[in-house]
Amino acid sequence: MATNRVVSADGTPIAYERQGSGPAVVLIGGAFMSHAESGPLAGLLAEHFTVITYDRRGRGDSGDASGLTGYEVRREVEDLDAVIAGAAGGSAMLFGMSSGAVLALEATARGAAVTRLALYEPPFITDDSRPPLPADYVAHLTELVAKGAYGDAAAYFMTAAINLPEEVVAGMRQAPFWSGMEAVARTLPYDGQVMGDTMSGRPLPVERWAPVTVPVLVGSGDAGAPHMLTGARELAASAGNYTLRVFPGEEHTIAPEVLAPVLTDFFRG
């Protein structure tokens, strides 16, 4: 499938792929994800929609004109605006996964041309079922990335954000897939900034997303980390245009064949 590009407001080229036909749906990945990880879900949705997958800035075939020190969340909102304008015909429905769900929510709140919004497990921490992120989480990640310690940055993300034991992460560092994680680790501070203070253990700052008035589907599994479902429930209860969908037996990595029919029904309205 051919890779196309749009140019974001700061000159960053953003790579995307498009397949299918019908109303436009843009898929937004979370930490470590390139457009390729959304491929199986995109293929299923392409039976009904024009599906656009893209590499967030600094990943895959996309550039990063801002760089680590110049990054702001608005840059990724501008990237998405460019994708919607240049690849989706001017408006789109969005599906965001994990931190990509929070980016989708943020972009919609900031006025992106979004008609429907579906989210799966935005990784909010709003209860005491697990430790919150350290107050200096983004600063420490940024420091590690700035000195080129990409493996250490990825490991810190896995222990601090994902809450995996250090010994498990030590084993992961010996696995063949680890080099791929290191290659994307320079963007982990970006995901941290997108999340803001929503992983602090405190209630969600729902006023941040008050401008979102389109229909929103908030999905979560019930077999994964408890804080994921708690956060999804809290978000879904924040306004009348939000609907919660719980997927029995699913965790943070949800099977595309389970997710696709629900998204298809939602996006068809």
Secondary structure, 3 states (H helix, E strand, C coil): CCCEEEECCCCCEEEEEEECCCCEEEEECCCCCCHHHHHHHHHHHCCCCEEEEECCCCCCCCCCCCHHHHCCHHHHHHHHHHHHHHHCCCCEEEEEECHHHHHHHHHHHCCCCEEEEEEECCCCCCCCCCCCCCCCHHHHHHHHHHCCCHHHHHHHHHHHHCCCCHHHHHHHCCCCCHHHHHHHHHHHHHHHHHHCCCCCCCCCCHHHHCCCCCCEEEEEECCCCHHHHHHHHHHHCCCCCEEEEEECCCCCCCCHHHHHHHHHHHHHC
